[in-house]
Amino acid sequence: MFEKILVANRGEVAARVARTCRRIGADTVTVHTDGEEDSVHAQACDEAVRVGPPRTNGAVPVRDSYANVAALIGAARATGCSALHPGYGLLDDDPTLARACEAAGIAFVGPSPEELVLYRDRFSIRHAAFDAGLRILPGSERPIREPSELREDVEAIGYPLVIKPAFGLGEPTVLPTLESADDLERAIGGIEWEGAACYVERHVDRPRHVEVQLVGDGQGNCVVIGDREVSVRKDHRRVLAESPAPAIDALRQGAAVRSAIGAAAIDLALYLRFRGVGSAHFLIDARGSFYFLGFHPLLQPEHAVIEACANIDLVEVQVRLASGEPMPPEVPRVAPTGHAVQARIEAATDPRDGRPFPGRADDVRWPPAPAGKVRIETGIQPRSRVQHDHDPVVATVTTYAPTRHEAVLVLDRVIAETRIAPLVTNLRLLRRALNHESFRACQYDEGFLDRVSANP
């Protein structure tokens, strides 16, 4: 086990990782910018190192601090860290950081640089999934780099379809569904072609997005820890997550679909010789057919709903596997129970780029959080500031109960009693979603929240 770990992130992400590290006996170091010495994540760790230039006017840009690979490696070396945990977001999927750790002799709690390159290449991972026997949606077979190639693929695949970026681990930015040649020409005019690479994929009407949580040891052992649904989104950003996935539970043959989608996820993980904690992503259509979307080889913000139902700490599993230990014996014995729901509390964002409007939270109040029932992960406290290049998520709230109905009621109560001001957040929108009849009846899809927002 590692003795000291650098948590290379900020906010609630870093605080959450630090909590587990402290429990398992590993000291933690985090980084902060000038002016964030007393931030939640700096207080959560045993040590905190300033990165980035001194603050003059305004805040220190993230690219010069939390996303500065050289500064992160320097902080790890200066404090004697033997490992670096990237959290989730920022640089977690960047091969440059993993490569820098490797060069410095610091263990990266995640995939190797070569594996990250593979997972970020949507074509390579699609081909791997096809070879492993998974069903994939019809789509491009190579990166599209000019309009003529896009037109060729559209003609071969047919409408309706969507355009997605060819590389990256995060949620792809999807252009509006293309239904006709006119839609295609408008889309072509809106793409910055120089240096861009995209692909087209067959559109699924009102899809539901399900992820299967996996743990693999890279030696032929892989376990499904549970599944979750992340279909409630606003402008393609996840807002609510649930485990187990209601999209599967609502199907007539739900048990059979859950077994099949779990088996498909394991087949792919074994094909990839995956080691660590990751998720296989699928779209489910109205008939219950599921299609592979992508593979995320790291922790994700929604992991808390899996942990709540499975009673397991996925960060601990990550760290133990990264330190060279075998598959933890408790992992194969996991038997999820009950239901968990998570809400992502976000600062209001600019619709042009999805980034938060700068703001300050002077009044921050949380309701009681009974252990095992309510889990609040936050990176803000009174007088915290959110800047334009921060992640808009300021907190996640996860509730657990024996039934979905109870878990939703508890989450609604917690959101109702939460106060964050004067920072503008999505608290009101969350309550509207949680109390909407379609959500309560598990009859929602990826367009649900955008429709709710458009019709107040």
C-alpha positions, 0 to 999 in steps of 0.5 A: 500500500502507498504511504503518501498519495498526491490527490491531483484535483480540487473541490469535492473530488479531492476531498472525497478521495482524501477521506478514503486514503486517510481511512486506509492509512495513506497520507495525502497531499493536495494542491491549491492555488493562491487564495485557496489555502483554506479551501475544502480540499486543502483542509481535507488533506494532510498537506497542501502545496501551492501551484501556479503563479501568485494571484494578482487580478482575478483568479489563477487560471486552472491551466496554470495550476490544477491542470499544470502537469509539471507543477503536479509532478513537482508537488508530488516529488517535493512532498515524497509521494509515491502515487498520484490519484487524479480523482475525476475530471481535469487531467484524469484521462490525460495520457500526458499526466500518466506518462509524466508519473511513469517518467518520475517513478510515481504510480498513477492510480489509473490506466497506463499511458498506452491504455489511456490512448486506446480508451480515448480513441473512440474508433479503437474502442469501438473496434475492440467492442465489436471484436469482443462480441458487443453490439455497436451502432452503425457509424463511421469506421475512421475519423472524419476530417473534412466535409466530403468524408462526412457526406460520404458516411452520412450517405452510407449510414442514412438518417437519422444520425448524430455527430460526435468527436472522435477522441476523448473519454468524457461525455461527447459533445453531440450536435443536434440530431440530423434528419435531412440533408439540410440539417447536415449542411448546417452542421458542416457549417458549424464545425471548425474543421482545422484539426478536428476529427469527428464521426457519425453514428446512427441516432437512437430515439429517446435513448436511456444511458446505462453504465455497468460498474466493473472491477478488473485485475488484468489477470482474467478476473472481472466483477460487475459491482452494479449498474446505474442510469445517467439519462437525466441530463441538462445540455448533455451534462449529467444531473441525476444518477440512479442505481440500479438502472430504472431503464433495465428494471422497467423492461418486461425482461429486465432480469435477462437484460441486466444479465446480458448487459453485465456479461457484455461488459465483462467480455469487453473488460476481459478482452482489454485485460482491464485492471482497475475500476471502470465503467462500460457505457451502453444506450438502451432503446425502447425495445430493450436492445442495448448498444455499446457506447464507450469504456471509461477506465477510471472513477466517475462522479456517479460512483457513489450510487454504486457504493451505496448499494454495494457497500464497497469503497471503490477508491480503496479498490482503485488504490489497492489494485494500483499498488499491485495487490490482487483483486480484493477478496470482498469484491467478488462477494458484493451483492447490491441491495436497495436503491440510491439516487444522486443529484449534482448541484451545479453553479449556473452555466453559460449556455455558449460554452457550458462553463459556470458564471463566476460567483460566490457562496456566502451562505452555505447550509446543508441539512443533517446527513444520517450515515448510510442514508445521505452522503454529501460531497462538496467543495464549497463552504461559506465565502467560496468562489466559483470561477469560469474555468472551474467545473460547474459541479459544487456538490453531489448529494446521494441518498440510499433507501430500501426502495427507489420511492424512499430514496427519491423522497429523501433526496428531494427533502435534502435538496429542499433544505439545502441553501447556497447563496447568492451563487445561482445554482440548479437546486430549483431545477433538481426539485422540478425533476425529482417531482416530475411525474415522468421521473417518479414513474421511471419513464424518462430518457436523455431528453427528459430534463431539456423538455422539462426546462423548456416547459416550466 
